[in-house]
Amino acid sequence: MSELQGKVAIVGGSSDGIGYAIARRLAGDGADVALVARRGEELEAAAKKICDETGRKAFTVAADIRKAEDCERIIAAALVHFGRLDILINNDGAPPLGDLMSFDDVMWDKAWQQNFMSVVRLTRGAVPAMRAAGGGRIVNITALSVLQPMPKFGLSVATWAGVIGYAKTLSLEVAADNITVNTICPGRIATGRLAKVFGAEGDGAAEVEAMKAKLKNEVPLGRIGQPEEIAGVVAMLVSDSGGYMTGTTLHVDGGRRANLL
């Protein structure tokens, strides 16, 4: 029997990238998954591919986690469809890049809703269901920049820093319920966002490859990570093998941690 057989997971941002890799891995390990993202067509295609490859059930909820009502709808829909909830993966995209002095209150509020309040709301909805199931696993996906700040990344750094503090505190409050709470900070991972963030707009294939080569040189392991490698860490944390790990902040960064706080 697969280790996650009979478990149900909600995975945010799962139409592509890291979120898709996580949903695919958890389904491969035996879980049924509720895939969440804003883009409905891409989400349906991702769910079909996972079902075809793994034989598990994949259910989709097209939703905007920046909205409180959508967070409530995600939890409710998963519970109606599957009847239980064991795993919550808080994952989404990231706010825009730019100088901190350039962001007005509207931009700050959008970033806060996307990166922090979505985690609070989805977790608040998930914990009662996990208690009813006898335990659960919550994993938050942020980024290495929250621990090793970079210019232009201020919206993400400031709001995800709140997630780390929230997760560490929550882990103490729900430990007696057999619920673990952990946060992963990925470094350089080969997703569509990587070229968008580190390459110039309109770059061609040659320029993108040159950018990737430069980034590889910054990583001690000498390569950019793959989404599946983040998924592997998540799979360990949500399994029985990871049941004694909670309140942690994990750097999955190829050894690139020289300036971490």
C-alpha positions as CSV (number, residue, x, y, z in Angstrom):
1,M,0.0,0.0,0.0
2,S,1.3,3.5,-0.9
3,E,2.2,5.6,2.2
4,L,-0.5,8.2,1.4
5,Q,-3.2,5.8,0.4
6,G,-6.6,7.1,1.5
7,K,-5.3,10.6,2.3
8,V,-6.7,13.8,0.7
9,A,-4.6,16.8,-0.2
10,I,-5.4,20.4,-1.3
11,V,-2.6,21.8,-3.4
12,G,-2.5,25.5,-4.3
13,G,-1.0,26.9,-7.5
14,S,-1.2,23.4,-9.0
15,S,-1.9,24.1,-12.7
16,D,1.9,24.1,-13.3
17,G,5.3,24.6,-11.8
18,I,6.1,23.6,-8.2
19,G,2.4,23.2,-7.3
20,Y,1.7,20.8,-10.2
21,A,4.8,18.7,-9.3
22,I,3.6,18.5,-5.7
23,A,0.1,17.4,-6.7
24,R,1.5,14.8,-9.1
25,R,3.9,13.4,-6.5
26,L,1.3,13.2,-3.7
27,A,-1.1,11.4,-6.1
28,G,1.7,9.1,-7.1
29,D,2.2,8.3,-3.4
30,G,-1.5,7.3,-3.1
31,A,-3.3,10.5,-2.2
32,D,-6.4,12.0,-3.8
33,V,-5.8,15.6,-4.6
34,A,-7.8,18.8,-4.9
35,L,-6.0,21.1,-7.4
36,V,-6.4,24.8,-6.9
37,A,-5.4,27.7,-9.2
38,R,-6.9,30.7,-10.9
39,R,-6.7,29.4,-14.5
40,G,-9.5,26.9,-14.9
41,E,-8.6,25.4,-18.3
42,E,-5.0,24.8,-17.3
43,L,-6.1,23.4,-14.0
44,E,-8.4,20.9,-15.7
45,A,-5.7,19.8,-18.0
46,A,-3.3,19.3,-15.1
47,A,-5.9,17.2,-13.2
48,K,-6.6,15.0,-16.2
49,K,-2.9,14.3,-16.6
50,I,-2.4,13.4,-13.0
51,C,-5.4,11.1,-13.0
52,D,-4.2,9.4,-16.2
53,E,-0.7,8.9,-14.8
54,T,-1.5,7.9,-11.2
55,G,-5.0,6.4,-11.3
56,R,-5.9,8.6,-8.3
57,K,-8.8,11.0,-8.1
58,A,-8.0,14.7,-8.9
59,F,-10.6,17.4,-8.3
60,T,-10.3,21.0,-9.4
61,V,-11.3,24.2,-7.7
62,A,-10.7,27.3,-9.9
63,A,-10.3,30.1,-7.3
64,D,-8.4,33.2,-6.4
65,I,-6.9,32.7,-2.9
66,R,-6.6,36.5,-2.5
67,K,-10.3,36.4,-1.8
68,A,-11.7,35.3,1.6
69,E,-14.8,33.8,0.0
70,D,-12.7,31.7,-2.4
71,C,-10.6,30.3,0.4
72,E,-13.7,29.2,2.2
73,R,-15.0,27.7,-1.1
74,I,-11.8,25.7,-1.6
75,I,-12.1,24.0,1.8
76,A,-15.8,23.4,1.5
77,A,-15.6,22.0,-2.0
78,A,-12.8,19.6,-1.1
79,L,-14.7,18.3,1.9
80,V,-17.9,17.8,0.0
81,H,-16.0,16.0,-2.8
82,F,-13.7,13.8,-0.8
83,G,-15.3,13.8,2.7
84,R,-12.1,14.5,4.5
85,L,-8.9,16.5,4.5
86,D,-5.4,15.4,5.6
87,I,-2.9,17.6,3.8
88,L,-2.9,21.3,2.9
89,I,-0.2,22.7,0.7
90,N,-0.2,26.5,0.7
91,N,1.4,27.6,-2.5
92,D,0.7,30.3,-5.1
93,G,2.6,32.7,-7.3
94,A,4.4,35.7,-6.0
95,P,3.6,39.5,-6.0
96,P,5.2,41.8,-8.5
97,L,8.9,42.8,-8.3
98,G,9.9,46.4,-7.7
99,D,11.4,49.0,-5.4
100,L,9.7,49.1,-2.0
101,M,9.2,52.9,-2.3
102,S,7.2,52.4,-5.5
103,F,4.4,50.3,-3.9
104,D,1.2,52.0,-2.7
105,D,-1.2,50.7,-0.2
106,V,-3.2,48.8,-2.8
107,M,-0.1,46.8,-3.9
108,W,0.8,46.1,-0.3
109,D,-2.7,44.9,0.4
110,K,-2.8,42.6,-2.7
111,A,0.5,41.1,-1.6
112,W,-0.6,40.6,1.9
113,Q,-3.9,38.9,0.8
114,Q,-2.0,36.6,-1.6
115,N,1.0,35.6,0.5
116,F,-0.2,35.8,4.1
117,M,-4.0,36.0,4.5
118,S,-4.5,33.1,2.1
119,V,-2.4,30.9,4.3
120,V,-4.3,32.1,7.4
121,R,-7.7,31.5,5.9
122,L,-7.0,28.2,4.2
123,T,-5.3,26.9,7.4
124,R,-8.2,28.1,9.6
125,G,-10.6,26.1,7.4
126,A,-8.4,23.1,7.2
127,V,-7.5,22.5,10.8
128,P,-11.0,21.5,12.1
129,A,-11.2,18.9,9.3
130,M,-7.7,17.6,10.1
131,R,-8.7,17.3,13.8
132,A,-11.7,15.3,12.8
133,A,-9.5,13.0,10.7
134,G,-7.1,12.4,13.6
135,G,-4.3,14.6,12.4
136,G,-2.9,16.4,9.3
137,R,0.0,18.0,7.6
138,I,0.3,21.7,6.6
139,V,3.2,22.8,4.3
140,N,3.8,26.4,3.2
141,I,5.8,27.1,0.1
142,T,7.6,30.5,0.2
143,A,11.1,31.3,-1.3
144,L,14.7,31.5,-0.3
145,S,14.5,35.3,-0.7
146,V,12.4,35.6,2.5
147,L,15.5,34.5,4.4
148,Q,18.1,36.0,2.0
149,P,16.5,39.3,0.9
150,M,17.2,40.6,-2.6
151,P,16.5,44.0,-4.2
152,K,13.1,44.2,-5.9
153,F,11.7,41.2,-3.9
154,G,10.4,43.3,-1.0
155,L,6.7,42.4,-1.3
156,S,7.4,38.7,-1.2
157,V,10.1,39.0,1.5
158,A,7.9,41.1,3.9
159,T,4.7,39.1,3.5
160,W,6.3,35.6,3.5
161,A,8.3,36.5,6.6
162,G,4.9,36.7,8.3
163,V,4.1,33.2,7.1
164,I,7.2,31.8,8.7
165,G,6.3,33.3,12.1
166,Y,2.7,32.3,11.8
167,A,3.7,28.7,10.9
168,K,6.1,28.3,13.8
169,T,3.5,29.6,16.3
170,L,0.7,27.5,14.9
171,S,2.9,24.4,15.0
172,L,2.9,24.7,18.8
173,E,-0.8,25.2,19.1
174,V,-1.9,22.2,17.0
175,A,0.9,19.7,17.8
176,A,-1.4,17.9,20.4
177,D,-3.9,17.3,17.5
178,N,-1.2,15.4,15.5
179,I,-1.0,18.2,13.0
180,T,2.4,19.3,11.8
181,V,3.2,22.7,10.2
182,N,6.3,23.3,8.2
183,T,7.6,25.9,5.6
184,I,9.8,25.3,2.6
185,C,12.0,28.0,1.1
186,P,13.0,26.9,-2.4
187,G,16.0,28.5,-4.0
188,R,16.6,28.5,-7.8
189,I,14.0,26.2,-9.3
190,A,13.4,25.6,-13.0
191,T,9.9,27.0,-13.4
192,G,8.4,29.5,-15.9
193,R,8.8,32.2,-13.2
194,L,12.6,31.8,-13.1
195,A,13.1,33.2,-16.6
196,K,10.5,35.9,-15.9
197,V,12.2,37.1,-12.7
198,F,15.9,36.8,-13.7
199,G,15.7,37.4,-17.4
200,A,14.9,40.6,-19.2
201,E,11.5,41.0,-20.8
202,G,11.5,39.8,-24.4
203,D,14.6,37.7,-24.0
204,G,15.1,35.0,-26.6
205,A,16.2,31.4,-26.0
206,A,19.9,32.2,-26.1
207,E,19.5,35.0,-23.5
208,V,17.5,32.7,-21.2
209,E,20.0,30.0,-21.4
210,A,22.8,32.4,-20.6
211,M,20.8,33.6,-17.6
212,K,20.4,30.0,-16.4
213,A,24.1,29.3,-16.8
214,K,24.8,32.3,-14.6
215,L,22.4,31.2,-12.0
216,K,23.9,27.7,-11.9
217,N,27.3,29.2,-11.0
218,E,25.7,30.8,-7.9
219,V,24.6,27.4,-6.6
220,P,27.1,25.1,-4.8
221,L,25.6,22.0,-6.4
222,G,26.2,23.6,-9.8
223,R,22.7,23.3,-11.1
224,I,19.2,24.7,-10.9
225,G,16.7,22.7,-8.9
226,Q,13.7,20.9,-10.4
227,P,10.1,21.2,-9.2
228,E,10.1,17.5,-8.5
229,E,12.8,18.0,-6.0
230,I,10.6,20.4,-4.0
231,A,7.8,17.9,-4.4
232,G,10.0,15.2,-2.9
233,V,10.6,17.2,0.2
234,V,6.9,17.9,0.6
235,A,6.2,14.2,0.2
236,M,8.5,13.4,3.1
237,L,7.0,16.1,5.3
238,V,3.4,14.9,4.8
239,S,4.2,11.2,5.1
240,D,4.4,9.1,8.3
241,S,8.2,9.3,8.1
242,G,7.9,13.1,8.5
243,G,5.5,13.0,11.4
244,Y,8.0,14.1,14.0
245,M,9.1,17.2,12.1
246,T,7.1,20.4,12.8
247,G,7.7,24.1,13.1
248,T,10.6,23.9,10.8
249,T,11.7,26.2,7.9
250,L,13.6,24.2,5.3
251,H,16.0,25.7,2.8
252,V,15.9,23.7,-0.4
253,D,18.5,25.7,-2.3
254,G,21.4,23.5,-3.5
255,G,23.6,24.8,-0.6
256,R,23.2,28.5,-1.4
257,R,22.7,29.8,2.2
258,A,25.7,32.0,2.9
259,N,23.8,35.1,4.1
260,L,20.7,33.6,5.7
261,L,19.4,35.3,8.9
